[in-house]
Amino acid sequence: TDEDPGKSNEAKCVSWNQTAKGGYYWAGAYVSDDFVLVGTDDGTNYGDSQTSKLLMFDRSTGKLLDSCDGLDGDIRSSVVYDEQTDAYYFTAKGGSFYGVRVTDGAFADLWRVDLAGDSTSSPVVYNGRAYVGVAGAGQFAAYSGHSIHVIDLQSRSVAYAAETQGYPQTSGLLSSSYEAESGYV
């Protein structure tokens, strides 16, 4: 609440906070009416150990409701929700794409697809597919295997990859404007 709209520097108190080994660098949270989902860094200097976590907090109190531990490197994407599949998706810098459901306030059915390269890209999900950026051999070397991977959510596998000049580290933008005439997004 902004108790004094005429002031731009009033001190505020947080409702709740949480710390985690490695922190929440670049991690974007998903916020529902009941909970917050956010990934952590792995807490190492390498970014690819199996020590990061996906955490679920009560939105109002900050109480830890559940966690998925031992994930593949720093989670530096946002967690996104897809209504069609009723699942949450994110990537990890250790080279993984993850999907998970939330059932009765707890994580269920966590699954992983190997991306064969780092990913900090927040997934764009549309029509049963997820689109994520993946690094090649050299993070700043042009055409060294960088790509956008398209993941089929039903088969839980990479459908195909489109080569890119550089490492796409951010969220993508998908247009369905031409889908009716060409069948492509």
C-alpha positions as CSV (number, residue, x, y, z in Angstrom):
1,T,0.0,0.0,0.0
2,D,1.2,3.5,-0.8
3,E,0.2,5.3,2.4
4,D,1.5,8.6,1.2
5,P,1.2,9.0,-2.6
6,G,2.8,12.5,-2.4
7,K,6.1,11.0,-1.1
8,S,8.4,9.0,-3.3
9,N,10.9,7.8,-0.6
10,E,8.8,6.5,2.2
11,A,10.2,3.4,4.0
12,K,8.3,0.2,3.6
13,C,8.3,-3.1,5.5
14,V,8.2,-6.4,3.6
15,S,5.4,-8.8,4.3
16,W,7.8,-11.7,4.2
17,N,11.1,-12.8,2.8
18,Q,13.1,-15.9,2.1
19,T,16.8,-16.6,1.6
20,A,18.3,-19.5,-0.3
21,K,21.8,-20.7,-0.8
22,G,22.8,-19.3,-4.2
23,G,20.0,-16.7,-4.1
24,Y,17.4,-16.0,-6.9
25,Y,19.7,-14.4,-9.6
26,W,17.6,-13.7,-12.7
27,A,14.8,-16.0,-11.4
28,G,11.3,-14.9,-12.2
29,A,8.5,-16.0,-9.9
30,Y,5.1,-17.3,-10.8
31,V,2.5,-15.9,-8.5
32,S,-1.0,-17.4,-8.1
33,D,-3.8,-16.6,-5.7
34,D,-2.4,-19.1,-3.2
35,F,1.3,-19.6,-3.8
36,V,4.6,-18.3,-5.3
37,L,6.9,-20.6,-7.4
38,V,10.5,-19.5,-7.8
39,G,13.8,-21.3,-8.7
40,T,17.2,-20.8,-7.0
41,D,20.8,-20.7,-8.2
42,D,22.7,-23.8,-7.3
43,G,25.0,-22.1,-4.7
44,T,28.2,-23.0,-6.5
45,N,30.6,-21.1,-8.8
46,Y,30.0,-23.4,-11.7
47,G,26.2,-23.1,-12.2
48,D,25.7,-26.7,-13.2
49,S,25.7,-28.7,-10.0
50,Q,22.6,-30.7,-8.9
51,T,21.8,-28.4,-6.0
52,S,19.3,-25.8,-7.2
53,K,15.6,-25.9,-6.1
54,L,12.2,-25.0,-7.2
55,L,10.4,-23.6,-4.1
56,M,6.7,-23.1,-3.4
57,F,5.8,-20.4,-0.8
58,D,2.5,-19.5,0.6
59,R,1.7,-16.2,-1.1
60,S,0.4,-14.4,2.1
61,T,2.8,-15.7,4.7
62,G,5.9,-16.8,2.9
63,K,5.8,-20.2,4.6
64,L,7.6,-22.9,2.5
65,L,5.0,-25.3,1.3
66,D,7.1,-27.6,-0.9
67,S,10.3,-27.8,-2.8
68,C,11.8,-29.8,-5.7
69,D,15.5,-30.3,-4.7
70,G,18.6,-31.5,-6.7
71,L,17.7,-29.7,-9.9
72,D,20.2,-29.2,-12.8
73,G,22.2,-26.0,-12.2
74,D,21.1,-22.4,-11.7
75,I,17.4,-21.7,-12.4
76,R,17.6,-18.4,-14.1
77,S,14.3,-18.4,-16.0
78,S,10.9,-17.3,-14.9
79,V,8.5,-20.0,-14.0
80,V,5.5,-20.0,-16.4
81,Y,2.1,-21.6,-16.2
82,D,0.2,-23.2,-19.1
83,E,-3.5,-23.5,-18.6
84,Q,-3.9,-26.1,-21.5
85,T,-1.5,-28.6,-19.8
86,D,-2.2,-27.3,-16.2
87,A,1.5,-27.4,-15.6
88,Y,4.5,-25.1,-14.8
89,Y,7.6,-24.9,-16.9
90,F,11.1,-23.5,-16.4
91,T,14.7,-24.0,-17.6
92,A,18.0,-24.6,-15.7
93,K,21.5,-23.5,-16.6
94,G,22.7,-27.0,-16.3
95,G,20.9,-27.8,-19.6
96,S,17.5,-28.9,-18.5
97,F,13.9,-28.0,-19.3
98,Y,11.5,-28.9,-16.5
99,G,7.7,-29.4,-16.2
100,V,5.8,-29.9,-13.0
101,R,2.3,-29.9,-11.7
102,V,0.9,-28.6,-8.4
103,T,-1.7,-30.8,-6.8
104,D,-3.3,-30.1,-3.4
105,G,-0.6,-27.5,-2.6
106,A,2.4,-29.8,-3.4
107,F,4.6,-30.6,-6.4
108,A,3.7,-33.6,-8.4
109,D,4.9,-35.2,-11.6
110,L,8.3,-33.4,-12.0
111,W,9.9,-34.3,-15.4
112,R,12.9,-33.1,-17.3
113,V,14.1,-32.8,-20.9
114,D,17.9,-32.7,-21.6
115,L,18.7,-29.6,-23.7
116,A,22.4,-30.4,-24.3
117,G,23.3,-26.8,-23.4
118,D,22.8,-24.1,-20.9
119,S,19.4,-22.4,-20.7
120,T,18.4,-19.2,-18.9
121,S,15.4,-18.7,-21.2
122,S,11.9,-18.4,-19.8
123,P,9.7,-20.8,-21.8
124,V,7.1,-19.6,-24.1
125,V,4.3,-22.2,-24.2
126,Y,1.7,-22.5,-27.0
127,N,-0.4,-25.2,-28.3
128,G,1.4,-28.1,-26.6
129,R,4.9,-26.9,-27.3
130,A,7.5,-24.9,-25.3
131,Y,10.1,-22.7,-27.0
132,V,13.4,-22.0,-25.1
133,G,16.8,-20.6,-26.0
134,V,19.8,-22.9,-25.6
135,A,23.5,-22.1,-25.6
136,G,26.0,-23.7,-27.9
137,A,29.6,-24.5,-27.3
138,G,30.8,-20.9,-26.8
139,Q,28.5,-18.5,-25.0
140,F,29.7,-15.6,-27.1
141,A,30.9,-17.4,-30.2
142,A,28.6,-16.9,-33.2
143,Y,26.9,-20.0,-34.7
144,S,28.5,-22.4,-32.2
145,G,25.4,-24.5,-31.6
146,H,23.1,-21.9,-30.2
147,S,19.4,-22.6,-30.9
148,I,15.8,-22.3,-30.0
149,H,14.6,-25.7,-28.9
150,V,11.0,-26.6,-29.5
151,I,9.8,-29.1,-26.9
152,D,6.7,-31.3,-27.4
153,L,5.0,-31.3,-24.0
154,Q,3.0,-34.5,-24.7
155,S,6.0,-36.7,-25.6
156,R,8.3,-34.7,-23.3
157,S,11.0,-34.5,-25.9
158,V,12.7,-32.0,-28.2
159,A,10.7,-31.8,-31.4
160,Y,13.4,-29.8,-33.2
161,A,15.9,-27.0,-32.8
162,A,16.3,-23.8,-34.9
163,E,19.9,-22.5,-35.0
164,T,20.6,-19.0,-33.9
165,Q,23.6,-16.7,-34.3
166,G,23.9,-16.2,-30.5
167,Y,22.7,-17.6,-27.2
168,P,19.1,-16.6,-26.7
169,Q,19.0,-16.0,-22.9
170,T,15.7,-14.2,-22.5
171,S,12.0,-14.9,-22.9
172,G,10.9,-15.3,-26.5
173,L,8.0,-13.8,-28.3
174,L,5.6,-16.0,-30.2
175,S,3.2,-14.8,-32.9
176,S,0.2,-16.8,-34.0
177,S,-0.7,-14.2,-36.7
178,Y,0.2,-16.5,-39.6
179,E,-1.0,-19.8,-38.1
180,A,-4.3,-19.9,-40.0
181,E,-2.8,-19.4,-43.4
182,S,0.5,-21.2,-43.1
183,G,0.1,-23.5,-40.1
184,Y,3.2,-22.0,-38.5
185,V,3.7,-19.8,-35.5
